[in-house]
Amino acid sequence: MVNGKLLAQMFISGANNLYNNRVLVDELNVFPVPDGDTGTNMSMTANAMAKALLEVQTESVTKVADIMSFATLRGARGNSGVILSQFFEGIKNGFSGLHSADIKEIGEAFRSGVK
C-alpha cells in the first residue's frame, strides 16, 4: 500500500527526473512548431508541485493528490504546463476518498488522469 508520504516522494522523484531530462523533452517537440520549451515548461510546472510536496506531512493520498493538482495548476508554465496540470487534476479525482492506495487504485488514478 502507498500512503500520502510515499506518494509525495514518488512524484518529487518524477519531477526531478523530468528536470534532469528537460532538454531532451524540449527537443522532442516539433509540432506544430519546434518551440523548444516544452520540457522546460513541464519541468517548471512539476517543480512547483515538488516544492509543495516537500512540506507534506499527511498520510492521506487524497490530500497529497489535492496538493499536487493545486500546485501544478498554480505553477503551470506554457501550454504543456497547463496540460500537465490537467493530468494531475484527473489523478486527484482518481485518488478521491482514499487514505492509502494499492497498485490497482494507483493505476485507476492514472487512467483518470489520462481521461
N, C-alpha and C positions, 0 to 999 in steps of 0.2 A: 504494500500500500504506500502511496505517496501522500505526504501531508503538505501543508502550505509552505513550510520552511524548505523542504526538499524541492518542491515545485519552483519556488523562487530561485533557488540555487541553480536549477536546471536552465531556467530562462536567462539568468545572469550569464551563465556559461555560453549559451547560444548567442547572446548579444555580443559577448567578447569574441566569439568565433566569427560572427558577421563583421565586426570591426576589423579583425585581422585579415579578412578576405574582401574588404570593401572595394579595393581596386579591381580585383577580378570580376566582381559583380558589376562595377562601372563599365568594364569592357564588354560584358555580355549584352548590354542594352544597345540595340541597333534599330529598334522600331518605335515610333515612326521615324525618329532621327536619333543618331548616336550622341545623345546629350552628355554622356559620360559622368552623370552624377547619381545614378540610381542606387548604387551600393553605398555611396556616401550618405545620401538622404535616408536610406533604410537604416544604416548604421547609427546615424544621429537619433533617429526615432527609437531604435532599440536601446540605445544608451540612455535615453530619457527614462525608459522603462526600468533598465537595470539600476539606475540611481535610486528610483523609487523603491525597488525591491530590496536594496541594501538595508533599508530601515525595517523590513518585515519582521515581526515577532509573533505572528499568528500561525496556528497550526491548520487553519481552515483554507482549503483550496479555493473555495468560493470567494473568500476575502482577497486572496492573492490574485485571483483572476480579475476581480474588480479593480485592483490596483494596476495590474498590467494594462487593462483596457483603458482606464482613465489616463494613465501616464503616456501611453502611445498616442492617444488622441490629442492630448495637450502638447506633446513633443513632436508631433508629426511634421516632417520636413518634405516638401515636394509631393508630387503625385504618388510616388512609390511609398512614401511615409504614410500618407493618408490611406492607401490601400492596405498597408501593413496594419494600421490601427484598426481597420475594419475586420481583418483576420482575427485580431485579438478580441474584438467585440464578440465575434462568433464563439471563440474559445470561452470567453466569460459566460456566455449563455449556456454552453455545454457543461460547465462546471457548477452551474447554479444549484444551490441547495446541498452541496456535498461538503462534508468536513474533510474527508480524505478520498482518494480515488485509486481504483485498481487499473490495470492495463486496459481493460475493456472500456472503462469510463474515460480514460485519457484519450483513447482512440476516438470515442464518440465526441469528445470535446473538440478534438482536432477536425473531425468531419464537420462539426458545427461551424468551425472557423472557415473552412473551405466554402461552405454554403454562403 
